[in-house]
Amino acid sequence: MTAAKPPLIVGIGGTIGGVSSTERALRIAVAAAGEIGFRTRIFGGDALAQLPLYDPRATERTEAERAFVDAVRDASAVVIASPGYHGSISGVVKNALDLLEETARDPRPYLADMPVGLIATAYGWQATGSTIAALRSIVHALRGWPTPFAAAINTQITKFDDEGSASDPAVLAQLRLIGEQVARFAPLAGGLAVPG
Ligand SMILES: Cc1cc2nc3c(=O)[nH]c(=O)nc-3n(C[C@H](O)[C@H](O)[C@H](O)COP(=O)(O)O)c2cc1C
């Protein structure tokens, strides 16, 4: 008899073209769920850049598109991280979320029944709030369950490093809390039984 695979948490987010504080924040949150026992898969800036602009009428999907959609299909929980671009989520992150339209006719469409943790970075406070509000609306539209705490990170103040840490311990704790909250609710979607 083979042991059941641990539940999967999928992280989606980051920016393209270099070091991304958004992706670094995402990795901290997802790692916290990994420490609890979740399998983890992250689609960061590089992976999101491989996704073509979503064409709802395309008859074939690229390998990168299939990998992304299959990972979300397999997931018990998701964390989404976006920079605030002009007061809302970035096109790169939105393009990936648009691709979830491919799951519309699945037994579990979109992000249905899944806890979804949210992170927004911006170079100031105002866009962190509006970006989180936009992410919450999108997750509701995708039938997911945004977890109560979302991390708003002002990258004017908080700096991330190569070692997976951040200059502000409070931000680190907030990001870890997101991973932990998502993990705690994932059992509703068939995940691990996490005490607490
Ligand atoms: C196209 C673009 C639009 C942006 N718009 C805003 C904005 O409206 N408000 C804000 O505070 N920061 C804005 N920023 C700054 C980014 O949100 C901020 O630097 C973010 O932390 C970048 O994340 P990254 O390090 O993952 O690339 C913008 C940056 C870019 C490139």
The ligand as an SDF file (V2000), in Angstrom:
LIG
                    3D

 31 33  0  0  0  0  0  0  0  0999 V2000
    4.4260   49.4370  -13.2890 C   0  0  0  0  0  0  0  0  0  0  0  0
    4.5510   49.7010  -11.8230 C   0  0  0  0  0  0  0  0  0  0  0  0
    3.5100   50.3130  -11.1560 C   0  0  0  0  0  0  0  0  0  0  0  0
    3.6080   50.5650   -9.7850 C   0  0  0  0  0  0  0  0  0  0  0  0
    2.5710   51.1660   -9.1460 N   0  0  0  0  0  0  0  0  0  0  0  0
    2.6600   51.4060   -7.8170 C   0  0  0  0  0  0  0  0  0  0  0  0
    1.5970   52.0470   -7.1230 C   0  0  0  0  0  0  0  0  0  0  0  0
    0.5710   52.3930   -7.6920 O   0  0  0  0  0  0  0  0  0  0  0  0
    1.7550   52.2830   -5.8030 N   0  0  0  0  0  0  0  0  0  0  0  0
    2.8760   51.9100   -5.1120 C   0  0  0  0  0  0  0  0  0  0  0  0
    2.9660   52.1330   -3.9150 O   0  0  0  0  0  0  0  0  0  0  0  0
    3.8940   51.2770   -5.7380 N   0  0  0  0  0  0  0  0  0  0  0  0
    3.8110   51.0270   -7.0740 C   0  0  0  0  0  0  0  0  0  0  0  0
    4.8380   50.3980   -7.7200 N   0  0  0  0  0  0  0  0  0  0  0  0
    5.9610   49.8910   -6.9200 C   0  0  0  0  0  0  0  0  0  0  0  0
    5.8290   48.3980   -6.6320 C   0  0  0  0  0  0  0  0  0  0  0  0
    4.5390   48.0340   -6.2110 O   0  0  0  0  0  0  0  0  0  0  0  0
    6.7880   47.9810   -5.5330 C   0  0  0  0  0  0  0  0  0  0  0  0
    8.0840   48.4170   -5.8010 O   0  0  0  0  0  0  0  0  0  0  0  0
    6.7560   46.4740   -5.3390 C   0  0  0  0  0  0  0  0  0  0  0  0
    7.2690   46.1630   -4.0760 O   0  0  0  0  0  0  0  0  0  0  0  0
    7.5620   45.7660   -6.4110 C   0  0  0  0  0  0  0  0  0  0  0  0
    7.6370   44.3910   -6.1400 O   0  0  0  0  0  0  0  0  0  0  0  0
    8.8760   43.5060   -6.6140 P   0  0  0  0  0  0  0  0  0  0  0  0
   10.0640   43.8310   -5.7440 O   0  0  0  0  0  0  0  0  0  0  0  0
    8.3990   42.1100   -6.3990 O   0  0  0  0  0  0  0  0  0  0  0  0
    9.1560   43.8200   -8.0500 O   0  0  0  0  0  0  0  0  0  0  0  0
    4.7750   50.1730   -9.0900 C   0  0  0  0  0  0  0  0  0  0  0  0
    5.8420   49.5640   -9.7700 C   0  0  0  0  0  0  0  0  0  0  0  0
    5.7340   49.3460  -11.1330 C   0  0  0  0  0  0  0  0  0  0  0  0
    6.8980   48.6830  -11.8490 C   0  0  0  0  0  0  0  0  0  0  0  0
  1  2  1  0
  2  3  1  0
  2 30  2  0
  3  4  2  0
  4  5  1  0
  4 28  1  0
  5  6  2  0
  6  7  1  0
  6 13  1  0
  7  8  2  0
  7  9  1  0
  9 10  1  0
 10 11  2  0
 10 12  1  0
 12 13  2  0
 13 14  1  0
 14 15  1  0
 14 28  1  0
 15 16  1  0
 16 17  1  0
 16 18  1  0
 18 19  1  0
 18 20  1  0
 20 21  1  0
 20 22  1  0
 22 23  1  0
 23 24  1  0
 24 25  2  0
 24 26  1  0
 24 27  1  0
 28 29  2  0
 29 30  1  0
 30 31  1  0
M  END
$$$$
